[in-house]
């Protein structure tokens, strides 16, 4: 054996601890399952997005983070910033766990007029409102930053609300312009109760209302959001209360439901019909999404949200390393006003326009013959494993759709993730039963469906495929299905099936990591 190799081997064996360290501080973003255009932390565990806020040219993404490991624990606010909502730069952790108090989910506001008095020398404070969690008690705390979120000081008068409760968490705070005060929506999760508070200085809070809903299938609510959303084709805006459901979501496990109504500064008045439960996403991996505070003026464009692409059933077990946990694409939220049979408002979600510069046209096809479509795709040198598919087809009699991340070596029995439409049931579905590694938890594999009716006889799909996820937007965001997948890197095939195709556009998506 070559001497240098022996030395290297011995070195390898005797310094495994060091090597392990090197692996966990991998900064390449090139690992097998590393999302290429979704945010994930370089290392370790992350869950909910927290404190989404825009300030002075920067979008801030804070998140539930474990600085010490790849499983949930030691909750700290991790931190990343972006100038375009697409490319993210991870910064040192923002707010650390301290003296046994973990920093749970919450939000962040820009205190422009220094209502809190935390501002100094003309520096506008960013104020984070989060749950301080210790054994047997959860209470609401605040911290502030005078240097654009880089360093934080916890308020000496914490907690700002303590009900002496074991479960009392996830404050969402925003400025309510009509009556010039701050509003907090915060949950008693196991009572499925949202509480509303108001404040003029972010330190002293007065309770103003409560919301419960007997029709929710969940047994636990987490991570509320209350936001005004524009209604398509009108000058109207309606308030939407989002509630993450810890269980009993349509695909099983965790998910998000929403109610549409009014907000009068004190409490939310639900206008959704009782029993008419609305879900934000029909896939398995969309949780704890919240919207940005203080977005720059956007005309009548919608609110923007980011979710945690995971499910509480198996979040600790997904086979990624040296990181665990990914954020979804940012989505623009709007409402559609449906007049018949009875007036109601339905959520519409689209990937934000800011993603467009990442897209390069790779394959374009119009026609009706699926064999010809597959042939022309085969002769096209589509490269890369991250892409956005845009399909339009007639919802004819047979099932129609596409298989992605398909292992072509094993002739039909290998890996594939199927995105399809079943016209007889008017259902859009994603089947990840054989999508790759599905063995780590029995709740992972499966086929998940969303109700979707054709529009003028047609269905259009936008499908964002990354190394370990598939996000599907049906009929311009009428329904979405978000799912993780863990295929082999070699499983790169794309194959269309069924009748009724009209057009296909495939655009490769550039990685956001340099
Ligand atoms: C939701 C959640 C929140 C809590 C946080 C702790 O995933 O359980 O309710 O604040 O995660 O990490």
Boltz pocket constraint, residues with backbone or C-beta under 6 A from the ligand:
constraints:
  - pocket:
      binder: B
      contacts: [[A, 47], [A, 48], [A, 64], [A, 75], [A, 103], [A, 104], [A, 105], [A, 106], [A, 131], [A, 169], [A, 170], [A, 221], [A, 222], [A, 223], [A, 288]]
      max_distance: 6.0
